[in-house]
């Protein structure tokens, strides 16, 4: 088993391309081993231009899902693939990162945390929405108090291998499997995300393993907090930017100004 590594999971060409772009951003900073977990039947898929990335294809495991012809099969499978990737990877210490990200600096710090913690999470910003005059939809305008409540974002998480973390990950996966098979109707799982399942497991088995909460302003900065971090001169300290809007950003020096203004106006606190 390799000591340390980073994993991604991606289903569908769009997310595979996003993952490869994020991997390219990591390669600007270090050569940590990376595995990309996919689920596709296209044997000709190549990862040209991205060095030192290994593919782990779980198509055979989920072939029945693809044969079901359910319209959101890729979205559904991505939830299971994320958790399965952490269980199946060959790393003792592993950092999982969603595909729609850009990495701004080395992630080596993650592998140096105290071994007394075996599962790592980041918090989810809680936003308040208000209707903006002249617009039909509401817009996030400020953060709730406290800024980060006890909600977690599963787009970035880490695992130090142990019997406890294996049990925790299997419980998380089982929660998804149970919801998926309810009444034999896969559509019932449509609104049940890996994040919701994670919160459910934390509520039921919060002491199953020791977990550490990482600072989301550094390790999982979603676009909801970009403007706030920019105003506080903390944007440069971010390690992982998390948003589909990162696809507009320059990998070498990502900036909010790279994002089209039509999207930027929705960042709370930007104006």
C-alpha positions in Angstrom: 0.0 0.0 0.0 1.3 3.4 -1.0 1.8 5.8 2.0 0.0 8.9 0.6 -2.1 9.9 -2.3 -4.9 12.0 -3.7 -8.1 10.7 -5.3 -10.8 12.0 -7.6 -14.0 10.4 -8.9 -15.7 11.4 -12.1 -18.5 10.1 -14.3 -19.2 11.5 -17.7 -16.9 13.4 -20.0 -17.6 16.8 -18.5 -16.5 15.7 -15.0 -13.6 13.7 -16.2 -12.3 16.8 -18.0 -12.8 18.9 -14.9 -11.0 16.3 -12.8 -8.0 16.2 -15.2 -7.9 20.0 -15.1 -7.8 20.0 -11.3 -5.1 17.3 -11.4 -3.1 19.5 -13.7 -3.4 22.3 -11.1 -2.0 20.0 -8.5 0.9 19.1 -10.8 2.0 22.7 -10.7 2.9 22.3 -7.0 3.9 18.6 -6.3 4.0 15.1 -7.6 1.8 13.4 -5.0 0.4 10.1 -6.4 -3.1 10.5 -7.8 -5.8 8.1 -8.8 -8.9 9.0 -10.8 -11.8 6.7 -10.2 -14.1 6.6 -13.2 -17.1 4.6 -14.4 -17.4 4.4 -18.2 -17.4 1.8 -21.0 -15.1 3.8 -23.3 -11.9 1.8 -23.5 -10.3 4.5 -25.6 -10.4 7.2 -23.0 -7.0 8.7 -22.6 -5.4 11.1 -20.0 -3.0 12.8 -22.3 -1.1 15.7 -21.0 -1.6 14.9 -17.4 1.4 13.1 -15.8 1.4 10.5 -13.1 -2.3 9.8 -12.9 -3.7 6.3 -12.6 -7.2 5.3 -13.6 -9.4 2.9 -11.7 -12.6 2.1 -13.7 -15.6 0.8 -11.7 -17.8 0.3 -14.7 -18.2 -3.4 -14.1 -19.3 -2.8 -10.5 -22.1 -0.4 -11.6 -23.0 -1.9 -15.0 -26.6 -2.7 -13.9 -27.1 1.0 -13.2 -26.2 2.0 -16.7 -28.4 -0.7 -18.1 -31.4 0.7 -16.1 -31.6 3.7 -18.5 -32.4 6.0 -15.6 -32.0 9.6 -16.9 -29.8 10.8 -14.0 -27.7 7.7 -13.7 -24.4 9.6 -13.8 -25.5 11.9 -11.1 -26.6 9.1 -8.9 -23.5 7.0 -9.4 -21.2 9.9 -8.7 -22.4 9.8 -5.1 -21.5 6.1 -4.6 -18.3 6.3 -6.6 -17.0 9.1 -4.3 -17.3 6.9 -1.2 -16.2 3.7 -2.9 -13.0 5.4 -4.2 -11.9 6.1 -0.6 -12.5 2.5 0.3 -10.8 1.0 -2.7 -7.8 3.3 -3.1 -4.3 2.0 -2.3 -3.2 4.8 0.0 -2.7 4.8 3.7 -3.3 8.5 3.9 -5.7 9.8 1.2 -7.2 13.2 0.4 -10.4 13.1 -1.8 -11.1 16.2 -3.9 -14.2 16.8 -6.1 -13.6 17.3 -9.8 -14.8 20.9 -10.0 -11.8 22.4 -8.2 -8.5 24.2 -8.7 -5.6 23.6 -6.3 -3.6 26.7 -5.6 -0.7 25.3 -3.6 0.9 22.1 -2.3 -1.3 19.8 -0.4 1.5 18.0 1.4 0.4 19.6 4.8 -2.6 17.3 4.8 -0.4 14.2 5.2 1.4 15.6 8.2 -1.6 15.9 10.6 -1.6 14.1 13.9 -2.5 10.4 13.4 -4.9 10.5 16.4 -7.4 11.8 13.8 -8.4 9.4 11.1 -11.2 11.2 9.2 -11.1 14.8 8.0 -14.0 17.1 7.0 -14.6 20.7 6.0 -17.5 22.9 7.1 -20.2 24.2 4.8 -20.9 28.0 4.8 -24.5 28.7 5.8 -26.0 31.6 3.8 -29.0 33.9 4.1 -30.9 34.8 1.0 -32.9 37.9 0.2 -34.9 39.0 -2.8 -33.0 41.7 -4.7 -35.1 44.6 -6.0 -35.7 44.3 -9.7 -34.8 40.6 -9.8 -37.2 37.6 -9.7 -34.9 35.3 -7.7 -33.3 35.6 -4.3 -29.6 36.1 -3.9 -27.2 35.1 -1.1 -26.4 38.3 0.7 -24.7 37.4 4.0 -23.6 34.6 6.2 -25.7 33.3 9.0 -24.4 33.7 12.6 -22.3 31.7 13.3 -20.7 31.8 9.8 -20.0 28.1 9.8 -22.7 26.0 11.5 -22.4 22.2 12.1 -22.8 21.4 8.4 -20.2 19.7 6.3 -19.2 19.8 2.7 -18.2 16.4 1.3 -16.4 17.9 -1.7 -13.1 17.5 0.1 -12.4 14.9 2.8 -9.5 12.9 4.0 -8.9 9.5 5.5 -6.0 8.0 7.4 -6.5 4.2 7.0 -7.7 2.4 10.1 -10.4 -0.2 11.0 -12.5 2.7 12.3 -12.4 4.7 9.1 -13.2 1.5 7.1 -16.3 1.0 9.2 -17.2 4.7 8.9 -16.9 4.7 5.1 -18.8 1.4 4.8 -21.6 2.9 6.9 -21.7 6.0 4.7 -21.9 3.8 1.6 -24.5 1.6 3.1 -26.6 4.7 3.9 -26.5 5.5 0.2 -27.3 1.9 -0.8 -30.2 1.7 1.5 -31.7 4.9 0.2 -31.1 3.8 -3.4 -32.9 0.5 -3.0 -35.9 1.9 -1.1 -39.0 0.3 -2.6 -36.9 -0.8 -5.5 -37.4 2.7 -7.0 -34.1 4.4 -7.9 -35.8 7.7 -8.4 -36.4 7.9 -4.7 -32.7 8.5 -4.3 -32.7 11.4 -6.6 -32.5 14.1 -3.9 -30.4 12.1 -1.5 -26.8 13.2 -1.9 -23.6 11.8 -0.5 -23.4 14.9 1.7 -26.9 14.3 3.2 -25.9 10.6 3.8 -22.7 11.9 5.5 -24.7 14.1 7.9 -27.0 11.2 8.7 -24.0 8.9 9.5 -22.4 11.6 11.7 -25.7 12.0 13.5 -26.0 8.3 14.2 -22.3 7.3 14.6 -20.4 10.5 15.3 -18.0 8.6 17.6 -17.3 5.8 15.1 -13.9 7.4 14.4 -12.0 10.4 15.5 -12.4 13.3 13.0 -10.9 16.6 12.5 -12.6 19.6 10.9 -10.3 21.4 8.5 -10.6 25.1 7.8 -12.9 25.4 4.7 -11.3 28.8 4.0 -8.1 27.0 3.2 -9.0 23.4 2.3 -12.4 23.8 0.6 -13.2 27.3 -0.4 -16.5 27.3 -2.3 -17.6 30.3 -4.4 -19.9 31.3 -1.5 -16.9 32.6 0.5 -14.6 33.8 -2.2 -15.7 37.5 -1.9 -15.4 37.4 1.9 -11.9 35.9 1.7 -10.9 38.5 -0.9 -12.0 41.4 1.3 -10.1 39.9 4.3 -7.0 39.4 2.2 -7.2 35.7 2.7 -7.8 34.6 -1.0 -4.1 33.9 -1.5 -4.1 31.5 1.4 -6.6 29.2 -0.2 -5.4 25.8 -1.1 -8.5 24.4 -2.8 -11.0 26.5 -4.8 -14.3 24.5 -5.2 -16.8 25.5 -7.8 -17.6 24.8 -11.4 -16.7 28.4 -12.0 -13.0 27.4 -11.6 -13.3 26.2 -15.2 -13.0 29.9 -16.1 -9.8 30.4 -14.0 -6.2 30.4 -15.0 -4.5 27.4 -13.4 -1.3 29.3 -12.7 -2.9 32.2 -11.0 -6.6 31.8 -10.4 -8.5 35.0 -9.7 -12.2 36.0 -9.1 -11.8 38.4 -11.9 -11.4 35.5 -14.3 -15.1 34.6 -13.7 -17.7 36.3 -15.9 -19.4 39.2 -14.1 -22.8 37.5 -14.5 -21.8 34.9 -12.0 -19.7 37.1 -9.7 -22.7 39.2 -8.7 -24.1 36.2 -7.0 -21.2 36.0 -4.6 -22.4 37.1 -1.1 -20.7 40.3 0.0 -19.0 40.9 -3.3 -20.6 44.3 -3.8 
